[in-house]
Amino acid sequence: MEKFIIHGGRELSGKVKISGAKNSALALMPATLLNSGINKILNTPEVNDIFTMKKLLEQLGVVSEFSNNEIVLDTSNVNNQVAPYELVKKMRASIYVLGPLLSKYGYAKVSMPGGCAWGPRPINLHIEAMKKLGAEIELEEGYIIAKSKKLTGTKIHFDVPSVGATGNTLMAASLAKGTTLITNAAIEPEITQLCEYLESMGAKIHGIGTNNLEIEGVDELNSADIVNISDRIEAGTLLCTAAITKSNIQIEYPNYDHIEAIATKLEDSGCKILNNNNIVSIFAKDVLLKSVDVTTAVYPGFPTDMQAQWIALMSLAEGTCTVTDTIYLDRFAHVPELCRLGADIELKNNSAVVRGKKFLKGAKVMSTDLRASASLVLAGLAAEGTSEVLRIYHLDRGYQKIEEKLKSLGADIERVQTDEF
Ligand code: EPU
């Protein structure tokens, strides 16, 4: 096991480059199952969730090579349609192989992902969509077994605009017979990117970037290359890191419009933000941070994946604010850990009431999930004294070499081996 030892209180400065988006690459990679050829995805982050997806695709017969943030996926010899429990349990995004396998090969057996650290995360919308497209679905011994001769286009309305269900349905519908209309589709940038990738393979999709997606099924798709977008959550996390350490830093990040909600909330809290030629600068030195309420929402709302980092930041702001998560009602495991560092946070249903403190004090804390660990690192960097963040394998699922980026900005953070669990 590894942990971080952080000596807090250092001011940061300098510039770092934001890596490719994990959640977008996790959709683009399984999309290659829809063709039989050699696909290249550039700007793919070297993080553990991507390694898990690579392993899963290899299990299906994909031949892959991954170096320098470029992944090559040869889907010419896919010979297995089973996504086993051992891999799916590591990462819910494994469910993304369901749609492509089913529509291309007429069969998929995918382990059900189960719950996660912050409660149930259902997949009913994925399953209902596949059924509406004509698949026969059985649930057997923890597996979804999906069969279909040829999927057929239909109308699908999502009660909630799920990112994963929209992605899965898009992939499945691309090779279906006839036209599929998805209403109340997710419009997250990762979905727009997936649409563009499918189009470059030959898919016909109308309404990209809107809640209504129309997919005219085609008989086959060709292989294609794509440059993945940069990670909006890593960008937001680093901007909040600058704010909590009262620093001025710059990030190389080309998609400012993807982080408008986060940047505006940072400005509301008193930070100054400039976006110029794909460089986003944040000025937080000498700023007296003000408390700012946040309610998470689907894109372009404030992302649930930034909720934990925002609570960490607000724990050092002047005043009291309420942070509400409307996407995942139980995603608050970081709160008791932040309180160990001296934060004053009270949980009320799916809201955290954060009373800003003048300072936090270093302590030993434990990561419980990816974004929770990011919030603890932020708090540790701002706290007085030494903090230890345990179970950082959660962080390694989604942030590429985060401590190296932080060190290059002047943070005092070390990754060390530990027996502690
Ligand atoms: N939902 C259902 N039924 C479904 C699917 C979703 O009720 O079949 C509900 C969920 O319970 C949730 C809401 O719909 O309340 C939104 O979930 P969504 O399906 O959009 O989430 P996801 O596709 O499973 C992706 C990201 C998450 C991110 C969410 C929300 C990937 C691989 N994961 O998950 O990222 O939190 O969208 O934006 O894209 C992370 O990176 O830390 C992370 C958890």
Residues whose N, C-alpha, C, O or C-beta is under 5 A from the ligand:
A	BS01	EPU	N23 L26 A93 P120 R121 P122 I123 N124 L125 H126 V160 P161 S162 V163 G164 A165 T304 D305 I327 Y328 L370 R371
